[in-house]
Amino acid sequence: MSANAASSAATKTIMFVLVAGGAVLFLPSMMLLVIGMTPTLAAMLTDRRREKYATLCVGCINFTGVLPFLIELWTQDHTYEHAFQVISSPFTWLVMFGAAAIGWAIYFVAPGIVGMFIAMRADQRVERLRRRQRDLVEEWGPGVAGSADREEDDAKKGARRGGGREE
């Protein structure tokens, strides 16, 4: 076993012990987190990309929906009864899962919007370059327009001379 693998295994073991200990000590919070973050778990299980963009997008926004209820639990009464009261409220479910739905919407809609803006910027750049090219052609003549125009000009000159190109 390499040193990196041993270090990774030790890190995973330490993290598991910390999470398990935290779950036991802060069980009301963990109950709320586990229930509230199920859309993130679903995103993680269905996201096949290595980068886990869906998990990141849904998870972050889902957590913002769970956080107000965690803070309520921490500031008022951190007991099982209060945790069950918070969890049993339909408003809690609406906020937590609604936030996750917004995360999914951003995940699906944002790439299209970004692609549209990139295409618009590229079109604007092409138009700006074409205007600049027209200005240069007006100032310097058609020879500066590019190799295709130059080949056409050379062919016209060769036709006027009567011989065309020599091989």
N, C-alpha and C positions, 0 to 999 in steps of 0.2 A: 504494500500500500504506500503510495507516495505521500509526501508531507502535505501537499495541497488537499488530497482526499481526506487525510486524517484531520486536518484543520477544518475542512468543510463539515465533516461528520461531527466534530466537537461543537462547532458553531450551531449546527442543527439541533444537537442534543441540548445545549444550553438554552436555545430559543424555545424548545418544547417545554423544558422545565419551567422557564419564566412564564410562558403562556398558560401552562396548566396551573401553576401557582396563582397567577393572576385570576384565572377563572374561578378557582376555589375561594380566594379572598374577596373578589368583587363579583360574585355570582349574579346579583341583580343587574349590574351593568352588562355583564357578558350575555345574559338572557336577552336584554334589549338589543345588544349589538348583533347577536346571532340571528335573531328574528328580523331585525331591520335591514341587515346587510345580505339577506338571501338573494336579492336581485344581482348583487355583485358576485356572489358565488355562481349563480346561473351564467353570468357573463364570462366568468373565468372558465367554467366548464365548456362553454360553447365557442369560445374564442380560440381559433386554431392557429392564429398568427403567433410567431415567436415573440413579437414585441408586446402582445397583449394590449392593444390599443382600446378595445372595447372594455376590457376589465378596468383599465385606468380611467377611462372617461366615465363609465357607469359608477365605478367605485368611489371616485372623488365626489361626484355630485350626490350619490346615494348617502355618503357619509355626512354631507351637509344637511341632508334631510333627517338623519338620525341624531345628529349632534344636539339640537335644541332639547330633545327629550332626555338625552344623557345628562345634559347640564341640569335639567329640571330634577332628575333623579339624584344627582350629586348634591344639589343645593337644598332640596327640601327634605327628603327622607330616603336614605339609601337602604330600603328594606325590600323583602320579597313582595309584600303586600302592595307597596307603592309601585314596584316594577310591574306587577300584574295589572294594577289600575291603569298605568300608562299604556301598557301593551293592549289592554282591552278596549281602548278608545278608538273608534273608527277614524277620528281625525288624525291620530298618530299614524295609522296605516296609510291614510291618504297622503300625508306629508312625506313619509318615508318612501313609499312606493312611487308617489308622484315625482319625487326628486330623481329616483332611478329611471323613470320613464323619460324625464327631461334629458338625463344622461344618454339614454339610447337614442333619443331624437338628435342630440348633438352629434353622436357617433355616426349616424346615418346621413345627416344633412350637411354637416360641416365640410366633408371632402368635396361635395358637389359645388358648394358655394366658393370654396377656395379655388377649385379648378376653374370656375367661371371667372373669378377675378384675375387669375393668372392668364387665361385666354384673352381677356379684355386688355390687360396690360401688354401682352405680346402683340395684339392687333394695333394698339396705339403706337407701340414702338415701330412696327413695320410701316405704318402710315407716316410717322415722323421721318423715318429713313427714306421713304419714297419721296416725300417733300424735299428733303435735303438733296437727294439725287437729282430731282428736277431742277433745283436751284443751281447745282453744280453743272448740269448739262447746259442750262441757259448761259452760265458764265463762261464755261470752258469748251463747250461744244459736245457733240454726241460721242466723241472718242473716250470720254471719261465714264461712260455709262456701264461699261463692263465688257467682258470678252465676247459675249454673244453679239452685242451691237458692233464691236470691232470686226468680228468675222464677217458680218453682213456688209460693213463698209469696205473691207478688203475685197470681198467678192464683187461688189459694185465697181470698185476701181479696176479690178482685173477685167471685168466685162467691158469697161470703157476703153481699155488698152487693146482689147481685141484678142488677147491670148488666154486669158484666164490664168490659172496657176501653172507653174512649171513643175515637172516632177523629176 
